[in-house]
Amino acid sequence: MKLYGLKTCDTCRKARKALPEHDYVDVRDDGVPQDVLAAAYAALGADLLNTRSTTWRGLSEADRARPALDLLADHPTLMKRPLIEQDGTFYLGWTKATQAALGASDA
């Protein structure tokens, strides 16, 4: 299981604490591999892009019009978090549904 997030994100911290058996990737420090982004975008679509973030609000209209995968590659903090990949299945956010699917509880 891989968990992609930010070390400063409270939701990511909760997920990390509840999922002790994971490999953690800080998207700000390490980025997200392009193949993972492409697979996550194929599975989750536009939900992967956080259009309510500070990073999004700081982008120009021209930048916002770029393809989502290009934006996510250039600005990994635009990704909604946490992104969890387990056996080829992607989960987005730390919702009750995600917790149930992964056999975890909100810590």
C-alpha positions in Angstrom: 0.0 0.0 0.0 1.3 3.5 -0.9 0.0 6.7 0.6 0.6 9.9 -1.2 0.2 13.1 0.8 1.8 16.0 2.6 3.5 15.7 6.0 1.8 18.9 7.1 -1.7 17.8 6.2 -3.8 16.8 9.2 -5.9 14.4 7.2 -2.8 12.7 5.8 -1.5 12.3 9.4 -4.7 10.6 10.4 -4.5 8.2 7.5 -0.8 7.4 8.2 -1.5 6.7 11.9 -4.4 4.4 11.0 -2.5 2.5 8.3 0.7 1.4 9.8 1.6 -0.9 6.9 2.1 1.6 4.1 4.9 3.3 2.1 4.6 7.0 2.5 5.4 9.5 -0.3 5.4 13.2 0.5 4.2 14.8 -2.8 5.9 18.1 -2.1 9.3 16.5 -1.5 9.1 13.5 -3.8 6.4 14.3 -6.3 4.1 11.6 -7.7 5.4 9.3 -10.5 3.7 10.1 -13.8 2.4 6.5 -14.2 0.7 6.7 -10.8 -0.8 10.1 -11.7 -2.1 8.8 -15.0 -3.6 5.6 -13.4 -5.2 7.6 -10.5 -6.6 10.1 -13.0 -8.0 7.3 -15.1 -9.7 5.8 -12.0 -10.8 9.0 -10.2 -11.1 11.5 -13.0 -11.4 15.2 -12.2 -11.9 14.4 -8.4 -8.1 14.1 -8.2 -7.6 17.8 -8.8 -8.3 20.0 -5.7 -9.8 23.2 -7.1 -10.4 24.6 -3.6 -6.7 24.7 -2.7 -4.5 27.7 -2.1 -2.3 26.5 -5.0 -5.3 26.5 -7.4 -6.3 30.0 -6.4 -2.8 31.2 -7.1 -2.9 29.9 -10.7 -3.6 32.1 -13.7 -6.6 31.4 -15.8 -4.3 30.1 -18.5 -2.7 27.7 -16.1 -6.1 26.5 -14.9 -7.0 25.7 -18.5 -4.1 23.3 -18.9 -4.7 19.5 -18.8 -5.1 18.2 -15.3 -2.2 15.7 -15.5 0.2 18.5 -16.6 -1.0 20.6 -13.7 -0.6 17.8 -11.2 2.9 17.0 -12.5 4.0 20.6 -12.2 2.1 21.3 -8.9 1.7 18.0 -7.0 0.1 19.9 -4.1 -3.0 20.4 -6.3 -3.8 16.7 -5.8 -6.6 16.0 -3.3 -5.1 14.1 -0.3 -4.4 11.5 0.7 -4.2 9.4 -2.4 -3.9 5.7 -1.4 -3.0 3.0 -3.8 -3.5 -0.6 -2.8 -3.2 -3.5 -5.3 -4.0 -1.3 -8.2 -7.1 0.3 -6.6 -7.0 4.0 -5.7 -8.8 5.7 -2.8 -9.0 9.5 -2.4 -9.4 11.2 0.9 -9.8 9.8 4.3 -13.6 9.2 4.3 -15.6 6.6 6.1 -15.9 4.7 2.9 -12.1 4.7 2.4 -11.5 3.7 6.0 -14.0 0.8 5.6 -12.5 -0.4 2.4 -9.0 -0.5 3.9 -10.1 -2.0 7.2 -9.1 1.1 9.2 -10.8 3.5 11.6 -10.4 7.2 12.0 -7.5 7.6 14.4 
